[in-house]
Amino acid sequence: MTSIGLQHYLLLAAALFCLGILTMTLKRNAIGILIGVELILNAANLNLVAFTRYRTGAIDGQIVAVFIILLAAAEAAIAIAIFMNFYNSLATIDVDRADQLQG
């Protein structure tokens, strides 16, 4: 039986990153784009924690990962507030209609 090594974590993080990019480019509504951003941030966190795991005696990656989690939570709260305001103005969360907010 094979053990789980660093390359397995990096492959999973690369898959999460690609799924996040795909989600951000293919989704038309704002919530889908927000989910894509969260996937990308989680891929970065997985890389940080995996590299820290295989470097003995270091916890810097885990500390940075905690800060990224805090940043993602704040970003999600602000983005949802913006999307609620967007929905109140246009009665949709389709980001292609954002140009109607000008003027």
N, C-alpha and C positions, 0 to 999 in steps of 0.2 A: 504494500500500500504506500502511495506517495504522500509526502507531507506537503502542507501548504507553505509555499515559499513567497518571496517578495514579488516574483513575476506574476503570481496569481492575483495578488492584490492590485498590481499595476494594470493587469488586463481588465479586471473588474472596474477600476477607476476609469480606464479609457472607454469602456463600454458605457458607463454612466455619463461621461462627458459627451460622447457622441449622441446618446439619447437626449441629453439636455439641449445640445445644439439643434438636433432634429425637431424637438418639441418647440423650441423657440422660433424656428423658421417656418414650421408648417401650421402651427395653431394661429387662428385668427382672433380668438378672444383673449382678453387680458389675463384671465386666470390661468390659461394654458401657458402663456408666456412666463408667468410667475413660477409655475411649476418647473419649466425648463431651466430658469435661473437657479432654482433650488437644487436641481439635479447637478448642475455644473459646480455649485458650491460644495455639494456633498462629495463629488469626485475629487475636488481639491483637498477636502478634509481626509478622505481615505488615503490619498497619496501622502499627506503629512504624517498621519498616524502610522502608516506602513513603513515609511522611511525611518521614523523614530523607533519603531519596534525592532528593526534590524540594526540599529546603531546603539550599542550598549551604553548604558548610563546616561542617555540623553532624554530630556522630556520637552525640548523646545518645540517640536512639531505638535505635540499634544496641547501645549499652551496656546500656540497659534490657532490650532483647530477649535479650541474653545472660543477664542475671539471671533473666528469666522462664524461659528454657530450663533453667537450673540449678534453679529452683524446681519446674518440672514434673518434672525427673528425681527430685528428692527426694520430691515428692508421690507419684510413681508407685512408688517403692521402699517408702515407708511404707504406701501403700494396698494394695500386693500382700502385704505382711506381715500387714496386718489381714485381708485376704481369705483368706489361708492359715489364719489362726487361726479365722476364721469357718467355713471349710470343715472344719477339724478338729473343730469343735464340733457342726456340724449336717449335715455331709456334703452340703452344697449351697452354691451361691453366689447363690441367689435372695434378693434384698434384701427381699422381702416377708415372709420368715420371720425377720427380725432381731428381732422382738418376742419370740421364744422364748428369747432370750438373757437376758432379765430374770429375776431371782429366784434 
